[in-house]
């Protein structure tokens, strides 16, 4: 069951990266990407 969940998570992540581009770890890169599409507020939780 855990292997199936891991496989499903990997497939979901691959689809997400294909649609949105590679995931970024750098906060500055993420903020710029969101600003470019018009996001004006960020909530950090």
mmCIF entry with sequence, helices, sheets and N, C-alpha, C, O atoms, coordinates in Angstrom:
data_MODEL
# 
_entry.id   MODEL 
# 
_entity.id                         1 
_entity.type                       polymer 
_entity.pdbx_number_of_molecules   1 
# 
_entity_poly.entity_id                      1 
_entity_poly.type                           'polypeptide(L)' 
_entity_poly.nstd_linkage                   no 
_entity_poly.nstd_monomer                   no 
_entity_poly.pdbx_seq_one_letter_code       
;(UNK)(UNK)(UNK)(UNK)(UNK)(UNK)(UNK)(UNK)(UNK)(UNK)(UNK)(UNK)(UNK)(UNK)(UNK)(UNK)
(UNK)(UNK)(UNK)(UNK)(UNK)(UNK)(UNK)(UNK)(UNK)(UNK)(UNK)(UNK)(UNK)(UNK)(UNK)(UNK)
(UNK)(UNK)(UNK)(UNK)(UNK)(UNK)(UNK)(UNK)(UNK)(UNK)(UNK)(UNK)(UNK)
;
_entity_poly.pdbx_seq_one_letter_code_can   XXXXXXXXXXXXXXXXXXXXXXXXXXXXXXXXXXXXXXXXXXXXX 
_entity_poly.pdbx_strand_id                 A 
# 
loop_
_entity_poly_seq.entity_id 
_entity_poly_seq.num 
_entity_poly_seq.mon_id 
_entity_poly_seq.hetero 
1 1  UNK n 
1 2  UNK n 
1 3  UNK n 
1 4  UNK n 
1 5  UNK n 
1 6  UNK n 
1 7  UNK n 
1 8  UNK n 
1 9  UNK n 
1 10 UNK n 
1 11 UNK n 
1 12 UNK n 
1 13 UNK n 
1 14 UNK n 
1 15 UNK n 
1 16 UNK n 
1 17 UNK n 
1 18 UNK n 
1 19 UNK n 
1 20 UNK n 
1 21 UNK n 
1 22 UNK n 
1 23 UNK n 
1 24 UNK n 
1 25 UNK n 
1 26 UNK n 
1 27 UNK n 
1 28 UNK n 
1 29 UNK n 
1 30 UNK n 
1 31 UNK n 
1 32 UNK n 
1 33 UNK n 
1 34 UNK n 
1 35 UNK n 
1 36 UNK n 
1 37 UNK n 
1 38 UNK n 
1 39 UNK n 
1 40 UNK n 
1 41 UNK n 
1 42 UNK n 
1 43 UNK n 
1 44 UNK n 
1 45 UNK n 
# 
_struct_asym.id          A 
_struct_asym.entity_id   1 
# 
loop_
_struct_conf.conf_type_id 
_struct_conf.id 
_struct_conf.pdbx_PDB_helix_id 
_struct_conf.beg_label_comp_id 
_struct_conf.beg_label_asym_id 
_struct_conf.beg_label_seq_id 
_struct_conf.pdbx_beg_PDB_ins_code 
_struct_conf.end_label_comp_id 
_struct_conf.end_label_asym_id 
_struct_conf.end_label_seq_id 
_struct_conf.pdbx_end_PDB_ins_code 
_struct_conf.beg_auth_comp_id 
_struct_conf.beg_auth_asym_id 
_struct_conf.beg_auth_seq_id 
_struct_conf.end_auth_comp_id 
_struct_conf.end_auth_asym_id 
_struct_conf.end_auth_seq_id 
_struct_conf.pdbx_PDB_helix_class 
_struct_conf.details 
_struct_conf.pdbx_PDB_helix_length 
HELX_P HELX_P1 AA1 UNK A 2  ? UNK A 20 ? UNK A 2  UNK A 20 1 ? 19 
HELX_P HELX_P2 AA2 UNK A 27 ? UNK A 36 ? UNK A 27 UNK A 36 1 ? 10 
# 
_struct_conf_type.id          HELX_P 
_struct_conf_type.criteria    ? 
_struct_conf_type.reference   ? 
# 
loop_
_atom_site.group_PDB 
_atom_site.id 
_atom_site.type_symbol 
_atom_site.label_atom_id 
_atom_site.label_alt_id 
_atom_site.label_comp_id 
_atom_site.label_asym_id 
_atom_site.label_entity_id 
_atom_site.label_seq_id 
_atom_site.pdbx_PDB_ins_code 
_atom_site.Cartn_x 
_atom_site.Cartn_y 
_atom_site.Cartn_z 
_atom_site.occupancy 
_atom_site.B_iso_or_equiv 
_atom_site.pdbx_formal_charge 
_atom_site.auth_seq_id 
_atom_site.auth_comp_id 
_atom_site.auth_asym_id 
_atom_site.auth_atom_id 
_atom_site.pdbx_PDB_model_num 
ATOM 1   N N  . UNK A 1 1  ? 0.820  -1.189 0.000   1.00 0.00 ? 1  UNK A N  1 
ATOM 2   C CA . UNK A 1 1  ? 0.000  0.000  0.000   1.00 0.00 ? 1  UNK A CA 1 
ATOM 3   C C  . UNK A 1 1  ? 0.870  1.262  0.000   1.00 0.00 ? 1  UNK A C  1 
ATOM 4   O O  . UNK A 1 1  ? 0.569  2.215  -0.717  1.00 0.00 ? 1  UNK A O  1 
ATOM 5   N N  . UNK A 1 2  ? 1.937  1.278  0.789   1.00 0.00 ? 2  UNK A N  1 
ATOM 6   C CA . UNK A 1 2  ? 2.832  2.436  0.817   1.00 0.00 ? 2  UNK A CA 1 
ATOM 7   C C  . UNK A 1 2  ? 3.537  2.605  -0.525  1.00 0.00 ? 2  UNK A C  1 
ATOM 8   O O  . UNK A 1 2  ? 3.758  3.727  -0.979  1.00 0.00 ? 2  UNK A O  1 
ATOM 9   N N  . UNK A 1 3  ? 3.887  1.487  -1.154  1.00 0.00 ? 3  UNK A N  1 
ATOM 10  C CA . UNK A 1 3  ? 4.541  1.559  -2.459  1.00 0.00 ? 3  UNK A CA 1 
ATOM 11  C C  . UNK A 1 3  ? 3.603  2.167  -3.503  1.00 0.00 ? 3  UNK A C  1 
ATOM 12  O O  . UNK A 1 3  ? 4.031  2.946  -4.355  1.00 0.00 ? 3  UNK A O  1 
ATOM 13  N N  . UNK A 1 4  ? 2.333  1.806  -3.429  1.00 0.00 ? 4  UNK A N  1 
ATOM 14  C CA . UNK A 1 4  ? 1.342  2.351  -4.361  1.00 0.00 ? 4  UNK A CA 1 
ATOM 15  C C  . UNK A 1 4  ? 1.172  3.857  -4.149  1.00 0.00 ? 4  UNK A C  1 
ATOM 16  O O  . UNK A 1 4  ? 1.076  4.615  -5.114  1.00 0.00 ? 4  UNK A O  1 
ATOM 17  N N  . UNK A 1 5  ? 1.136  4.284  -2.894  1.00 0.00 ? 5  UNK A N  1 
ATOM 18  C CA . UNK A 1 5  ? 1.012  5.715  -2.595  1.00 0.00 ? 5  UNK A CA 1 
ATOM 19  C C  . UNK A 1 5  ? 2.238  6.467  -3.091  1.00 0.00 ? 5  UNK A C  1 
ATOM 20  O O  . UNK A 1 5  ? 2.116  7.565  -3.635  1.00 0.00 ? 5  UNK A O  1 
ATOM 21  N N  . UNK A 1 6  ? 3.429  5.880  -2.905  1.00 0.00 ? 6  UNK A N  1 
ATOM 22  C CA . UNK A 1 6  ? 4.665  6.508  -3.374  1.00 0.00 ? 6  UNK A CA 1 
ATOM 23  C C  . UNK A 1 6  ? 4.657  6.632  -4.897  1.00 0.00 ? 6  UNK A C  1 
ATOM 24  O O  . UNK A 1 6  ? 5.048  7.663  -5.446  1.00 0.00 ? 6  UNK A O  1 
ATOM 25  N N  . UNK A 1 7  ? 4.216  5.587  -5.562  1.00 0.00 ? 7  UNK A N  1 
ATOM 26  C CA . UNK A 1 7  ? 4.146  5.603  -7.028  1.00 0.00 ? 7  UNK A CA 1 
ATOM 27  C C  . UNK A 1 7  ? 3.167  6.681  -7.502  1.00 0.00 ? 7  UNK A C  1 
ATOM 28  O O  . UNK A 1 7  ? 3.461  7.427  -8.436  1.00 0.00 ? 7  UNK A O  1 
ATOM 29  N N  . UNK A 1 8  ? 2.012  6.756  -6.855  1.00 0.00 ? 8  UNK A N  1 
ATOM 30  C CA . UNK A 1 8  ? 1.018  7.766  -7.224  1.00 0.00 ? 8  UNK A CA 1 
ATOM 31  C C  . UNK A 1 8  ? 1.548  9.174  -6.989  1.00 0.00 ? 8  UNK A C  1 
ATOM 32  O O  . UNK A 1 8  ? 1.313  10.069 -7.802  1.00 0.00 ? 8  UNK A O  1 
ATOM 33  N N  . UNK A 1 9  ? 2.257  9.377  -5.889  1.00 0.00 ? 9  UNK A N  1 
ATOM 34  C CA . UNK A 1 9  ? 2.828  10.696 -5.593  1.00 0.00 ? 9  UNK A CA 1 
ATOM 35  C C  . UNK A 1 9  ? 3.868  11.079 -6.632  1.00 0.00 ? 9  UNK A C  1 
ATOM 36  O O  . UNK A 1 9  ? 3.928  12.235 -7.053  1.00 0.00 ? 9  UNK A O  1 
ATOM 37  N N  . UNK A 1 10 ? 4.683  10.126 -7.049  1.00 0.00 ? 10 UNK A N  1 
ATOM 38  C CA . UNK A 1 10 ? 5.694  10.410 -8.075  1.00 0.00 ? 10 UNK A CA 1 
ATOM 39  C C  . UNK A 1 10 ? 5.048  10.787 -9.408  1.00 0.00 ? 10 UNK A C  1 
ATOM 40  O O  . UNK A 1 10 ? 5.503  11.713 -10.080 1.00 0.00 ? 10 UNK A O  1 
ATOM 41  N N  . UNK A 1 11 ? 4.007  10.084 -9.785  1.00 0.00 ? 11 UNK A N  1 
ATOM 42  C CA . UNK A 1 11 ? 3.298  10.388 -11.035 1.00 0.00 ? 11 UNK A CA 1 
ATOM 43  C C  . UNK A 1 11 ? 2.685  11.780 -10.955 1.00 0.00 ? 11 UNK A C  1 
ATOM 44  O O  . UNK A 1 11 ? 2.780  12.560 -11.902 1.00 0.00 ? 11 UNK A O  1 
ATOM 45  N N  . UNK A 1 12 ? 2.058  12.090 -9.828  1.00 0.00 ? 12 UNK A N  1 
ATOM 46  C CA . UNK A 1 12 ? 1.456  13.412 -9.654  1.00 0.00 ? 12 UNK A CA 1 
ATOM 47  C C  . UNK A 1 12 ? 2.520  14.503 -9.739  1.00 0.00 ? 12 UNK A C  1 
ATOM 48  O O  . UNK A 1 12 ? 2.312  15.517 -10.405 1.00 0.00 ? 12 UNK A O  1 
ATOM 49  N N  . UNK A 1 13 ? 3.652  14.305 -9.074  1.00 0.00 ? 13 UNK A N  1 
ATOM 50  C CA . UNK A 1 13 ? 4.735  15.290 -9.093  1.00 0.00 ? 13 UNK A CA 1 
ATOM 51  C C  . UNK A 1 13 ? 5.285  15.470 -10.504 1.00 0.00 ? 13 UNK A C  1 
ATOM 52  O O  . UNK A 1 13 ? 5.576  16.595 -10.912 1.00 0.00 ? 13 UNK A O  1 
ATOM 53  N N  . UNK A 1 14 ? 5.431  14.386 -11.251 1.00 0.00 ? 14 UNK A N  1 
ATOM 54  C CA . UNK A 1 14 ? 5.921  14.493 -12.626 1.00 0.00 ? 14 UNK A CA 1 
ATOM 55  C C  . UNK A 1 14 ? 4.944  15.286 -13.490 1.00 0.00 ? 14 UNK A C  1 
ATOM 56  O O  . UNK A 1 14 ? 5.364  16.108 -14.305 1.00 0.00 ? 14 UNK A O  1 
ATOM 57  N N  . UNK A 1 15 ? 3.655  15.049 -13.320 1.00 0.00 ? 15 UNK A N  1 
ATOM 58  C CA . UNK A 1 15 ? 2.651  15.809 -14.078 1.00 0.00 ? 15 UNK A CA 1 
ATOM 59  C C  . UNK A 1 15 ? 2.680  17.283 -13.690 1.00 0.00 ? 15 UNK A C  1 
ATOM 60  O O  . UNK A 1 15 ? 2.569  18.164 -14.543 1.00 0.00 ? 15 UNK A O  1 
ATOM 61  N N  . UNK A 1 16 ? 2.830  17.541 -12.388 1.00 0.00 ? 16 UNK A N  1 
ATOM 62  C CA . UNK A 1 16 ? 2.893  18.922 -11.904 1.00 0.00 ? 16 UNK A CA 1 
ATOM 63  C C  . UNK A 1 16 ? 4.094  19.642 -12.501 1.00 0.00 ? 16 UNK A C  1 
ATOM 64  O O  . UNK A 1 16 ? 3.968  20.769 -12.981 1.00 0.00 ? 16 UNK A O  1 
ATOM 65  N N  . UNK A 1 17 ? 5.269  18.995 -12.473 1.00 0.00 ? 17 UNK A N  1 
ATOM 66  C CA . UNK A 1 17 ? 6.479  19.605 -13.023 1.00 0.00 ? 17 UNK A CA 1 
ATOM 67  C C  . UNK A 1 17 ? 6.361  19.798 -14.532 1.00 0.00 ? 17 UNK A C  1 
ATOM 68  O O  . UNK A 1 17 ? 6.860  20.788 -15.068 1.00 0.00 ? 17 UNK A O  1 
ATOM 69  N N  . UNK A 1 18 ? 5.715  18.875 -15.216 1.00 0.00 ? 18 UNK A N  1 
ATOM 70  C CA . UNK A 1 18 ? 5.549  19.011 -16.663 1.00 0.00 ? 18 UNK A CA 1 
ATOM 71  C C  . UNK A 1 18 ? 4.681  20.226 -16.986 1.00 0.00 ? 18 UNK A C  1 
ATOM 72  O O  . UNK A 1 18 ? 4.950  20.949 -17.945 1.00 0.00 ? 18 UNK A O  1 
ATOM 73  N N  . UNK A 1 19 ? 3.643  20.447 -16.184 1.00 0.00 ? 19 UNK A N  1 
ATOM 74  C CA . UNK A 1 19 ? 2.734  21.563 -16.424 1.00 0.00 ? 19 UNK A CA 1 
ATOM 75  C C  . UNK A 1 19 ? 3.330  22.894 -15.970 1.00 0.00 ? 19 UNK A C  1 
ATOM 76  O O  . UNK A 1 19 ? 3.223  23.894 -16.680 1.00 0.00 ? 19 UNK A O  1 
ATOM 77  N N  . UNK A 1 20 ? 3.957  22.914 -14.790 1.00 0.00 ? 20 UNK A N  1 
ATOM 78  C CA . UNK A 1 20 ? 4.433  24.164 -14.188 1.00 0.00 ? 20 UNK A CA 1 
ATOM 79  C C  . UNK A 1 20 ? 5.925  24.406 -14.375 1.00 0.00 ? 20 UNK A C  1 
ATOM 80  O O  . UNK A 1 20 ? 6.424  25.467 -13.999 1.00 0.00 ? 20 UNK A O  1 
ATOM 81  N N  . UNK A 1 21 ? 6.640  23.458 -14.941 1.00 0.00 ? 21 UNK A N  1 
ATOM 82  C CA . UNK A 1 21 ? 8.093  23.577 -15.041 1.00 0.00 ? 21 UNK A CA 1 
ATOM 83  C C  . UNK A 1 21 ? 8.723  22.945 -13.814 1.00 0.00 ? 21 UNK A C  1 
ATOM 84  O O  . UNK A 1 21 ? 8.019  22.544 -12.887 1.00 0.00 ? 21 UNK A O  1 
ATOM 85  N N  . UNK A 1 22 ? 10.040 22.855 -13.803 1.00 0.00 ? 22 UNK A N  1 
ATOM 86  C CA . UNK A 1 22 ? 10.717 22.226 -12.667 1.00 0.00 ? 22 UNK A CA 1 
ATOM 87  C C  . UNK A 1 22 ? 10.448 22.983 -11.369 1.00 0.00 ? 22 UNK A C  1 
ATOM 88  O O  . UNK A 1 22 ? 10.320 24.208 -11.364 1.00 0.00 ? 22 UNK A O  1 
ATOM 89  N N  . UNK A 1 23 ? 10.367 22.250 -10.296 1.00 0.00 ? 23 UNK A N  1 
ATOM 90  C CA . UNK A 1 23 ? 10.170 22.879 -8.993  1.00 0.00 ? 23 UNK A CA 1 
ATOM 91  C C  . UNK A 1 23 ? 11.433 23.625 -8.589  1.00 0.00 ? 23 UNK A C  1 
ATOM 92  O O  . UNK A 1 23 ? 12.545 23.172 -8.857  1.00 0.00 ? 23 UNK A O  1 
ATOM 93  N N  . UNK A 1 24 ? 11.256 24.746 -7.957  1.00 0.00 ? 24 UNK A N  1 
ATOM 94  C CA . UNK A 1 24 ? 12.376 25.580 -7.543  1.00 0.00 ? 24 UNK A CA 1 
ATOM 95  C C  . UNK A 1 24 ? 12.472 25.582 -6.024  1.00 0.00 ? 24 UNK A C  1 
ATOM 96  O O  . UNK A 1 24 ? 11.451 25.610 -5.337  1.00 0.00 ? 24 UNK A O  1 
ATOM 97  N N  . UNK A 1 25 ? 13.696 25.552 -5.494  1.00 0.00 ? 25 UNK A N  1 
ATOM 98  C CA . UNK A 1 25 ? 13.909 25.646 -4.060  1.00 0.00 ? 25 UNK A CA 1 
ATOM 99  C C  . UNK A 1 25 ? 14.182 27.084 -3.631  1.00 0.00 ? 25 UNK A C  1 
ATOM 100 O O  . UNK A 1 25 ? 14.000 27.421 -2.461  1.00 0.00 ? 25 UNK A O  1 
ATOM 101 N N  . UNK A 1 26 ? 14.610 27.923 -4.547  1.00 0.00 ? 26 UNK A N  1 
ATOM 102 C CA . UNK A 1 26 ? 14.982 29.297 -4.238  1.00 0.00 ? 26 UNK A CA 1 
ATOM 103 C C  . UNK A 1 26 ? 13.727 30.159 -4.138  1.00 0.00 ? 26 UNK A C  1 
ATOM 104 O O  . UNK A 1 26 ? 12.979 30.280 -5.108  1.00 0.00 ? 26 UNK A O  1 
ATOM 105 N N  . UNK A 1 27 ? 13.495 30.754 -2.979  1.00 0.00 ? 27 UNK A N  1 
ATOM 106 C CA . UNK A 1 27 ? 12.297 31.555 -2.756  1.00 0.00 ? 27 UNK A CA 1 
ATOM 107 C C  . UNK A 1 27 ? 12.225 32.744 -3.708  1.00 0.00 ? 27 UNK A C  1 
ATOM 108 O O  . UNK A 1 27 ? 11.136 33.101 -4.156  1.00 0.00 ? 27 UNK A O  1 
ATOM 109 N N  . UNK A 1 28 ? 13.348 33.355 -4.022  1.00 0.00 ? 28 UNK A N  1 
ATOM 110 C CA . UNK A 1 28 ? 13.359 34.486 -4.943  1.00 0.00 ? 28 UNK A CA 1 
ATOM 111 C C  . UNK A 1 28 ? 12.858 34.099 -6.322  1.00 0.00 ? 28 UNK A C  1 
ATOM 112 O O  . UNK A 1 28 ? 12.140 34.868 -6.960  1.00 0.00 ? 28 UNK A O  1 
ATOM 113 N N  . UNK A 1 29 ? 13.228 32.922 -6.783  1.00 0.00 ? 29 UNK A N  1 
ATOM 114 C CA . UNK A 1 29 ? 12.775 32.440 -8.096  1.00 0.00 ? 29 UNK A CA 1 
ATOM 115 C C  . UNK A 1 29 ? 11.269 32.196 -8.065  1.00 0.00 ? 29 UNK A C  1 
ATOM 116 O O  . UNK A 1 29 ? 10.557 32.553 -9.004  1.00 0.00 ? 29 UNK A O  1 
ATOM 117 N N  . UNK A 1 30 ? 10.789 31.588 -6.987  1.00 0.00 ? 30 UNK A N  1 
ATOM 118 C CA . UNK A 1 30 ? 9.355  31.328 -6.875  1.00 0.00 ? 30 UNK A CA 1 
ATOM 119 C C  . UNK A 1 30 ? 8.552  32.620 -6.835  1.00 0.00 ? 30 UNK A C  1 
ATOM 120 O O  . UNK A 1 30 ? 7.530  32.738 -7.511  1.00 0.00 ? 30 UNK A O  1 
ATOM 121 N N  . UNK A 1 31 ? 9.006  33.591 -6.044  1.00 0.00 ? 31 UNK A N  1 
ATOM 122 C CA . UNK A 1 31 ? 8.275  34.854 -5.935  1.00 0.00 ? 31 UNK A CA 1 
ATOM 123 C C  . UNK A 1 31 ? 8.235  35.557 -7.281  1.00 0.00 ? 31 UNK A C  1 
ATOM 124 O O  . UNK A 1 31 ? 7.200  36.105 -7.661  1.00 0.00 ? 31 UNK A O  1 
ATOM 125 N N  . UNK A 1 32 ? 9.346  35.551 -8.009  1.00 0.00 ? 32 UNK A N  1 
ATOM 126 C CA . UNK A 1 32 ? 9.369  36.187 -9.333  1.00 0.00 ? 32 UNK A CA 1 
ATOM 127 C C  . UNK A 1 32 ? 8.393  35.492 -10.284 1.00 0.00 ? 32 UNK A C  1 
ATOM 128 O O  . UNK A 1 32 ? 7.669  36.156 -11.026 1.00 0.00 ? 32 UNK A O  1 
ATOM 129 N N  . UNK A 1 33 ? 8.372  34.153 -10.262 1.00 0.00 ? 33 UNK A N  1 
ATOM 130 C CA . UNK A 1 33 ? 7.450  33.423 -11.139 1.00 0.00 ? 33 UNK A CA 1 
ATOM 131 C C  . UNK A 1 33 ? 6.002  33.789 -10.833 1.00 0.00 ? 33 UNK A C  1 
ATOM 132 O O  . UNK A 1 33 ? 5.212  34.024 -11.747 1.00 0.00 ? 33 UNK A O  1 
ATOM 133 N N  . UNK A 1 34 ? 5.653  33.838 -9.546  1.00 0.00 ? 34 UNK A N  1 
ATOM 134 C CA . UNK A 1 34 ? 4.287  34.187 -9.179  1.00 0.00 ? 34 UNK A CA 1 
ATOM 135 C C  . UNK A 1 34 ? 3.979  35.638 -9.504  1.00 0.00 ? 34 UNK A C  1 
ATOM 136 O O  . UNK A 1 34 ? 2.872  35.944 -9.946  1.00 0.00 ? 34 UNK A O  1 
ATOM 137 N N  . UNK A 1 35 ? 4.931  36.536 -9.297  1.00 0.00 ? 35 UNK A N  1 
ATOM 138 C CA . UNK A 1 35 ? 4.723  37.952 -9.619  1.00 0.00 ? 35 UNK A CA 1 
ATOM 139 C C  . UNK A 1 35 ? 4.500  38.131 -11.119 1.00 0.00 ? 35 UNK A C  1 
ATOM 140 O O  . UNK A 1 35 ? 3.698  38.967 -11.535 1.00 0.00 ? 35 UNK A O  1 
ATOM 141 N N  . UNK A 1 36 ? 5.200  37.357 -11.916 1.00 0.00 ? 36 UNK A N  1 
ATOM 142 C CA . UNK A 1 36 ? 5.049  37.445 -13.371 1.00 0.00 ? 36 UNK A CA 1 
ATOM 143 C C  . UNK A 1 36 ? 3.634  37.079 -13.830 1.00 0.00 ? 36 UNK A C  1 
ATOM 144 O O  . UNK A 1 36 ? 3.168  37.564 -14.860 1.00 0.00 ? 36 UNK A O  1 
ATOM 145 N N  . UNK A 1 37 ? 2.958  36.225 -13.065 1.00 0.00 ? 37 UNK A N  1 
ATOM 146 C CA . UNK A 1 37 ? 1.597  35.846 -13.456 1.00 0.00 ? 37 UNK A CA 1 
ATOM 147 C C  . UNK A 1 37 ? 0.543  36.664 -12.711 1.00 0.00 ? 37 UNK A C  1 
ATOM 148 O O  . UNK A 1 37 ? -0.652 36.411 -12.859 1.00 0.00 ? 37 UNK A O  1 
ATOM 149 N N  . UNK A 1 38 ? 0.977  37.644 -11.909 1.00 0.00 ? 38 UNK A N  1 
ATOM 150 C CA . UNK A 1 38 ? 0.033  38.568 -11.291 1.00 0.00 ? 38 UNK A CA 1 
ATOM 151 C C  . UNK A 1 38 ? -0.307 38.327 -9.838  1.00 0.00 ? 38 UNK A C  1 
ATOM 152 O O  . UNK A 1 38 ? -1.200 38.992 -9.312  1.00 0.00 ? 38 UNK A O  1 
ATOM 153 N N  . UNK A 1 39 ? 0.366  37.404 -9.162  1.00 0.00 ? 39 UNK A N  1 
ATOM 154 C CA . UNK A 1 39 ? 0.096  37.165 -7.745  1.00 0.00 ? 39 UNK A CA 1 
ATOM 155 C C  . UNK A 1 39 ? 0.669  38.332 -6.947  1.00 0.00 ? 39 UNK A C  1 
ATOM 156 O O  . UNK A 1 39 ? 1.833  38.695 -7.120  1.00 0.00 ? 39 UNK A O  1 
ATOM 157 N N  . UNK A 1 40 ? -0.149 38.920 -6.072  1.00 0.00 ? 40 UNK A N  1 
ATOM 158 C CA . UNK A 1 40 ? 0.285  40.092 -5.327  1.00 0.00 ? 40 UNK A CA 1 
ATOM 159 C C  . UNK A 1 40 ? 0.497  39.822 -3.841  1.00 0.00 ? 40 UNK A C  1 
ATOM 160 O O  . UNK A 1 40 ? 1.201  40.583 -3.178  1.00 0.00 ? 40 UNK A O  1 
ATOM 161 N N  . UNK A 1 41 ? -0.092 38.760 -3.307  1.00 0.00 ? 41 UNK A N  1 
ATOM 162 C CA . UNK A 1 41 ? 0.026  38.461 -1.879  1.00 0.00 ? 41 UNK A CA 1 
ATOM 163 C C  . UNK A 1 41 ? 0.483  37.021 -1.689  1.00 0.00 ? 41 UNK A C  1 
ATOM 164 O O  . UNK A 1 41 ? 0.122  36.130 -2.458  1.00 0.00 ? 41 UNK A O  1 
ATOM 165 N N  . UNK A 1 42 ? 1.282  36.815 -0.652  1.00 0.00 ? 42 UNK A N  1 
ATOM 166 C CA . UNK A 1 42 ? 1.758  35.479 -0.291  1.00 0.00 ? 42 UNK A CA 1 
ATOM 167 C C  . UNK A 1 42 ? 1.428  35.232 1.168   1.00 0.00 ? 42 UNK A C  1 
ATOM 168 O O  . UNK A 1 42 ? 1.643  36.102 2.012   1.00 0.00 ? 42 UNK A O  1 
ATOM 169 N N  . UNK A 1 43 ? 0.919  34.077 1.464   1.00 0.00 ? 43 UNK A N  1 
ATOM 170 C CA . UNK A 1 43 ? 0.676  33.671 2.842   1.00 0.00 ? 43 UNK A CA 1 
ATOM 171 C C  . UNK A 1 43 ? 1.622  32.530 3.150   1.00 0.00 ? 43 UNK A C  1 
ATOM 172 O O  . UNK A 1 43 ? 1.598  31.492 2.488   1.00 0.00 ? 43 UNK A O  1 
ATOM 173 N N  . UNK A 1 44 ? 2.459  32.726 4.163   1.00 0.00 ? 44 UNK A N  1 
ATOM 174 C CA . UNK A 1 44 ? 3.386  31.684 4.596   1.00 0.00 ? 44 UNK A CA 1 
ATOM 175 C C  . UNK A 1 44 ? 2.824  31.053 5.856   1.00 0.00 ? 44 UNK A C  1 
ATOM 176 O O  . UNK A 1 44 ? 2.534  31.741 6.836   1.00 0.00 ? 44 UNK A O  1 
ATOM 177 N N  . UNK A 1 45 ? 2.673  29.738 5.821   1.00 0.00 ? 45 UNK A N  1 
ATOM 178 C CA . UNK A 1 45 ? 2.130  29.052 6.988   1.00 0.00 ? 45 UNK A CA 1 
ATOM 179 C C  . UNK A 1 45 ? 3.094  28.022 7.481   1.00 0.00 ? 45 UNK A C  1 
ATOM 180 O O  . UNK A 1 45 ? 2.814  27.335 8.464   1.00 0.00 ? 45 UNK A O  1 
# 
